[in-house]
Amino acid sequence: MTPTPLHEPTIDEDAVLRPTHLDVDLDALAGNVEAIQARVGPAVQVMPVLKANAYGHGLVPVARLCQRLGVPWLGLAYLEEGIRLRRAGVTTPILVMGGILGSQLPLFLEHDLTLTASSVDKLQAIEACAAALGRPARVHLKIDTGMERIGVHWYSAEPLLRASLGLRHVQVQGIFSHLANADAVDLSHARLQLERFQEVLDFYPRHGLPTPIRHLANSGAVLQLPETWLDLVRPGLLTYGVMPSEEIPPMAGVRPALTWSSRVVYFKVVAPHSPVSYGSTWAPDRQTRMVTVPVGYGDGYMRAMSGRAQVLIGGRRHPVVGRICMDQVMVDIGQDSAWNGDRVLLLGRDGDQEITVEELAGWAGTVPWEVLTNINTRVPRVYRSARFPDLATDGPP
Ligand SMILES: *Cc1c(COP(=O)(O)O)cnc(C)c1O
């Protein structure tokens, strides 16, 4: 029996059948990983973060690409994401960065996934499990320096570091923390977190011990805070060519990889004052032409964008009008023409026109991370690559 996929993109066939799909440009992603590596230099390792279905890009295909590029580490949030990758044959070291339950420990070890140890208790449970199974456990210690999520507080970290020294079945490979404000204009909190982290790290030289791999930097810090790069950086959003905030200037060499498109499936003329969609929140004040497009919030085209979103048809911007439905949206094309089957661009570039993830986030009143991770598995992914043709998949041209 084939295992049930957890986050597997839909089969290629669906990409042909469904007019709405995502094109993922693997060459753009490869270029981004390489640009980030070039930015941090050869002394710093890059761990692309692939949690949440690789920020919507598709966990397994993006992991395979990273493995092909020879990245030293992949970062994930959850155990099941790691299991999925191991089942798909990905052998790159994987750090699962989220919190863990005792009952999950055997699965971590069986799948050779590196754990995050965030307390002395957890560390001892990992040691006991590794001893019982006769398998080594690899861990990174998690220090909380000002995020209050998981990890031991920086001011009480020493017992965890001490406890990590005498273990026979646990190998401490790394030690890390996470920044709460690295994408801000005001970087004082990020610098304070770095200072606190450095205080914790002093433990190793003070006791003449080798320091494990130290890491702290997310995308914002890769862009803004070279002093936080230490031994390894963990870019998520930036790997996908998206900027964490409008205040941060774009980084040369990285570009977005997604094109989200659909096709016109219906055309009609709407009379003046005829309300459109649920709640009748909008009506044209003159006769207008309207098309219906088969995408909606059930795909992750967020309802919060109602009344604000725009799409590109034939290279021109047109507003999405009325409430966004689960499976359909209506677009007011004014006096323009459109035909059934015409391409509708929801996200991405078409000639000199572009709709960005950042723009969708603005319309939805959210952050780019949420826009990407909301694009649901109902939307088929089609993988394009000139550099790695064997990683590409079939789909509509
Ligand atoms: C999600 C996450 C990252 C990546 O964050 P970005 O802002 O997307 O770069 C890095 N480290 C940890 C611990 C995370 O949870």
The ligand as an SDF file (V2000), in Angstrom:
LIG
                    3D

 15 15  0  0  0  0  0  0  0  0999 V2000
    9.7560   30.0140   10.1940 C   0  0  0  0  0  0  0  0  0  0  0  0
   11.0630   30.0900   10.8600 C   0  0  0  0  0  0  0  0  0  0  0  0
   12.1770   30.6060   10.1760 C   0  0  0  0  0  0  0  0  0  0  0  0
   12.0840   31.2720    8.8220 C   0  0  0  0  0  0  0  0  0  0  0  0
   11.4860   32.5570    8.9680 O   0  0  0  0  0  0  0  0  0  0  0  0
   11.3950   33.5850    7.7600 P   0  0  0  0  0  0  0  0  0  0  0  0
   10.9820   34.8560    8.3960 O   0  0  0  0  0  0  0  0  0  0  0  0
   10.3420   33.0580    6.8200 O   0  0  0  0  0  0  0  0  0  0  0  0
   12.7260   33.6600    7.1290 O   0  0  0  0  0  0  0  0  0  0  0  0
   13.4010   30.5210   10.8090 C   0  0  0  0  0  0  0  0  0  0  0  0
   13.5240   29.9780   12.0590 N   0  0  0  0  0  0  0  0  0  0  0  0
   12.4600   29.4960   12.7370 C   0  0  0  0  0  0  0  0  0  0  0  0
   12.6740   28.9130   14.0970 C   0  0  0  0  0  0  0  0  0  0  0  0
   11.1980   29.5460   12.1790 C   0  0  0  0  0  0  0  0  0  0  0  0
   10.1540   29.0840   12.8680 O   0  0  0  0  0  0  0  0  0  0  0  0
  1  2  1  0
  2  3  1  0
  2 14  2  0
  3  4  1  0
  3 10  2  0
  4  5  1  0
  5  6  1  0
  6  7  2  0
  6  8  1  0
  6  9  1  0
 10 11  1  0
 11 12  2  0
 12 13  1  0
 12 14  1  0
 14 15  1  0
M  END
$$$$
